[in-house]
Amino acid sequence: MKQFDAIVIGAGISGLSFASYAAAKGLKTLVIEKSDRPGGCFHSHRFEGSAAGFWLELGAHTCYNSYGGLLELMERNGLMGSILPREKVSFKMLVNNEVKSIPSQLSFPELFASAWKLFTLKKDGESVASYYGSIVGRKNYERVFGPAFNAVISQRADDFPADMLFNKRPRRKDVIKSFTLQGGLNSVIDRLAVADGITLLTGAQISRITKAGNGYAVELADGTSYQAPRLTLAAPPPASARLAGEIAPELAKVLSRVKLETIESVGVAVQKNKLTLPLLAGLIPIGEEFYSAVSRDTVLHDSYRGFSFHFKAGRVPFEAKLKRVAAVLQVKTEDLEQVVQRESQLPSPVVGHKALTDQIDRLVQGSNLYVTGNYFAGMAVEDCIVRSKKEFERFSAAL
């Protein structure tokens, strides 16, 4: 049985950031990932052939100078020189097959009549719909802000806790406000995955986790076993619940209560000369079967433009998706080059979700079992890293 100082289950940004903190302390850290690629919601698809050198984000697509934890990891791993500024293009709305500006869809009288509530209304205990609907007006919410929030989190946002949607953080004045990286955001994952002290296993199916003395033993489907005195669960909640069944049954029950939403994403590259669509950051649709279409126009390319359409799961077959993508982009389906698909799952919390995460914290407090992911304070990249850092501080205090 191979020995490590720490084992992390899940190689998304939550798991790899935790592993990075552990490795920086000189701990021999194993990261086990079920899929064939690390990164989770960091997924920069890098095209080949005639589009070689062109990349497109299928998951997270923007980082900000308020992401202090991410910037700290980037500095430690020599990535600050890879920062790319984003072009100043805006999101548009897709209304009845027409591209419209966001202001054109707003009722300003309703907005002015309601906006004063921003200074008095508190987010605690409010849903996105109840909080923002009160501030912008019900019709504005239904026509503009609701669809925009759906686009932000790639799911219906109405019941989402208002205090989990946007978290205010201090900004780093020495870094541009919003950015991506050369080669896409996956460049962060690429660097973390090969850092000194980290061993990454991908395509690894875990059959069971058991307690072994004062630590844990992880057995893979191929019979290989690994042991460590400390274990971190950084997989999606259902997977973490299954894996925790033998070692922490009460924790497993709580994790199984975290709801998920499935998103089906389709990414395409299109030659620039075939497009008449104006440059934009993305499209916020009204009455469509996709939550958003995010553009690569934020980083210009000589020959190509790219678009990621995030569809509601189980609604539209693949060929119909391609037809709709082509229609929205006003091109032929054969103009969609090197089409790539991705299915992902995101947490879908509702008001009261914090009671679940508080219960998770109580169950692991004082133990050598750690839990991180994108379902604690929020789903943003920085929320994941903040959670991992918080758990690592608990980890470090026990060393």
N, C-alpha and C positions, 0 to 999 in steps of 0.2 A: 504494500500500500504506500503510495507516494505521499510525502509529507510537505505541507506548506504552513506558513504562519497565518494565512488568512485565505478563505475561499469566498469568492463573490459569484453569485448566480445571476447572470444577465449582463450583456455587454453593450447596453445603451449608454447614454451620457450619464445616467444615474450610477450604473455599476462601474463604468470606467473612471468616473471622477472619484468615486470612493476608493477604487483600486489605486488610483494615482496618489491619493493622500497616504494610503498604507505603504506603497512602494517608496514614497519619499521619506518615510520613517525607517527605511531599511528592512521592511518586512517582505518576505518572499510571498507573493500574492498570485493565486490562480483565479482566472476569470473564465467561467464556463457559459457558453452561449449556444442555444438550441439551433438557431438559424445558421446559414452558411456565411453570413456576413455580420460583423459587429456594427453597432450604430443605432439600432432601433429606429426612432423617429428622426435621426440624422441619416438622411439617405440622398446623397448627391449622385444621381445617375450620370456616368461619364460615357458619352457616345463614342462609337467607333466608326471605321470606314470613312466615308466622305465628310462626316461630322466629327471626326476625331478632334479632341481638344475642347469640344463643347460639352458643357454639363448642365444639369437641370435638377433643381431640388424637388424631391417627391414627398418630403416631410417638412421639418422645420426649415425656414427659408430666410430668416432675418435675425441678426443679433444687434444689441444696443450697448452704448457706452455705460448703461446702468447695470450691465451684467458683470458685476465685480468679481464674482466667483469664477466665471468663464474666463475673464481677462487674466485673472491670476494664474489659471491653468495654462493659458496661452503663453504668458510670459515665461513660466517655468519650462515650457516645452518649445521655446523658440519660434512661436508662431506669429508674433506681432508684426513681423515684416511681411506676412502673407495677407494682411487686411486689405480688402478692396472696398472703396466707397460705392454706395448705391446711387444710381442715376435718380434724379428727382422727377420721378413719374408718379402719377396718382392712380388710385383705384377708381374704377368706373362701375356703373350699375348696368345690368343687362335687363331691360324692360321691354317685353313684347318683341324680342329679337333686335332691339335697338340699343346701342351703347349710349348711355346718358351720364352726365355728371352727377355726382352725389347732391350738390346743392339744388339742382333742378328738380329733385324729387322731394325736397323738404317743404313743409309748411312753416314759414318763418313766423307768422303770427302765433301759431301754436307753440313754437319753440320759445319765443319771447315770453309767452304767458306762463310757461312752466319752468324755465331754466333757473329761476330764483331758488327752486327747491334743492338745487345742487349744494347750497350753503347750509342747509338744515337737515336734509335727509341722511341717515346713516345706513351703511351697507349691511351691518350686522343683522342676520336673520332675514334678509331680503333676497329674492331671486333676481336674476338679471332683468326679467320682464317687469317685476314690480318696482325695482329701483330705478332703472333707466327709463321705463315707461312713464314714471311720474315726473322725471326731469325733462324729457324731450317732448312729452305729449304722446298719447296713445296712438294716434294715427301716424305720427312720425316714427314711432317705434315699430309699428307693424309694416310700414312702407319702406323704411330705410335702416334704422338702427338694429332691429331684430335680425334681418337678413345679413347685415354687416357683422354682427356678433356670431351668427351661425358660421359665417365664413372664417372668422378668427379661430374658432375651436373645432371646425369641421363636424358640427352636429347641431341639433336644435338647442339653442342657448336659453330659451325662456325660463326653464327651471333650474339652471345652473346657479350656484351661489354667487351673488354679486361680489363678495369679498375675495373670490378666487379668480376673477377674470383678469384684472389688472392690479399688479402690486407695484406701488411706487417705491423707487430706490434712488439713492444718490448716484449722480452721473460723474464719470471720469472726464474732466475737461480736456485731458491730453489725448483723448480718443474720439474719432468722429462719431456722431450721434448714432447712426445705423450703418451696419457693414455686413459684408460676407467675406469669404476667403478665397484665395486662388485655389481652383479645383473644387470649390463649394465647401459647405460647412462640414462635410465628411472629412476634411483635412484635419479637423480636431480629433476625430475618432482615429484616423490613420496614425496620428502621432501618439496618442495616449495608449493605443493598443500595443505598441512596440517599445514602450518606455522601459527603462531598466527596472528589474524587479517584478515585472508583470509577465505572466505566462497566460496566453489566451488560447482557449480551445473553442473552435466553432464547429457547428454541425454535430454537437454532442448532446445526446438524449440521456437525461438523468432518470434512472429507474427508481431510486429511493435515496432518502437521506435519513441517517440514523444517528443517535448519540453514540459517541465512542469515548469512554472515560469522561473527561471534563470538556471534550470537544465534539466534533462532528465528523462523520464519514459519509462521503458522497460516492455512490456507486452508479456508473454509467451503464447503458444498455449493452455495451460490448464487454462488460465484466470488469473494466478498469475501475479502480477505487482510489480515492484521494481522501486525505485526512488533514484537519486543521483544528486548532483550538478555538477559532472564531469563524463565524459564518455570516454572510450578508446576503439577504434576499433582495435582488434588484430586478426581478422579472415582473411581468404584468401580474396583477392581483390573482387571477384564477390559477396561473402557473405557480405562483408563490404559495397559494393556499394548498394546492396539491402537494407540493414539496414539503410543506410544514406539517403535514398530517401526522407524522410519527413523532416529530421532535417538539411540536408546539400545537397540539390540537385546538386549544382555545383561540390561538392566533389564527389558525387556518380557518376557523369559522367566521371570524371577523373579516379576514381578507376576501372570503368568498362572497361577502355582501357588497363589495365595491363593484358597481355596475360599469360595463364597458359599452362603447359604441364602435361598430366596424365601419371603416371607410374604404372605398375602392377607388384608387387613384390611377389615372391614365396620364402618362407624360408623352409629349410629342415634340419633335424638332421640325421646323418648317423653314424652308429657304426664304430669306427676307424679301426677295423680289416677287414672291407669290402672295404676299400679304398686303392688304390695304388697311388693315386695322391699325389705328394710331398706337403709338407707344404708350404703354400703361403698366402699372404695377400688378394689376389683376382685375378680375370682374366679379362683382357681387350680384348673383342672379336673383330674380324674383320669379317664383313659381316654376322652378326647374328641378330636375332630379340630381343636380350637383350643388354642393355647398359653395364652391368657389372655383375660379380658374386663376391660378397664380402664374404670373409671367416672369420670364428671365430677362425682360427688358431693363431691369434694374442694373444689369451688367451687360453692356452692349457687346455684340460679336459681329465680326465682319460679314459673315455669310448667313447666320442662322438666328432665328428667334425660337424660344421654347415656351411651352405652356404645360402646367400640371392641373388637370381637372380632378377635383375631389368629389366623387359621386357617393350618394346614399347607397348603402349596401343592399343587394338583392332586388333592386328596382329595375335595372336596365341591363340586358345582355350586352356582351362585349361589342358586337358589331353595331348595335344601336348606339352605344357610347361613342364609337368612332364617327358615326354619321352625325351625331349631335355636336361633337367637337369640331368637325369640319364645317358644319353649318354656322356655328358661332364664330369661327375664325374666317368664314367666308372663303374657304378653299375647297378643293376636292379631297375625298378621302385618300386618294393615292398621293396627295401632297404631304400627308402626315408621315414623316420619316422615322424609322427606328422606334416604333411605338413600344413603350414599356409600361407594364402594369405593376401595381403594388397594393396589397391588402394590409391594412394596419388596424390596430385597435387602440382606442384612447379611452381614458376614464370618463365616465358620464355622471359626475356627482350632482346631487340635488341639495337643497337647503337642509341643513342638519348633518351634512357629511363630516363636519369637524368632529362630531361625537364619535364617528368610526375611527378617525385617525388618532384622536385622543386615547381611545381604547387600545389601539395598536401600541401606542407609546407606553401605556401602563403595563401591557402584557410583556413587553421586551425590556422594560426598565430593570437595570441591575443584572441583566443576563449577558452572555457572550453571543447573542443572536441580534442581528441588526437588519433593519428594513428601510429601504429607500425606493424612490420612484416618482412618477409624475402625478401622483394622486394625493399629495399632502397639502401644501399651501397653494398650489396651482400647477398648470401644465406647461408653463414657459420653460425654456432651457434653463434659465437661472433658478427657477423654483426647484428643478431637479437637483442642481448642484448645491443649492443652499441646504436642501434636505440631506444630501450625502455628507456635506461638511458637518452638519449638526450631529448626524449619527457617528461620523468619524471622531468627533470630539468626545463622545461617550465612549467609543472604542479606545481612543488614545488614553483616556483617563484611567482605564483598567489595565494598561500595560505595566 
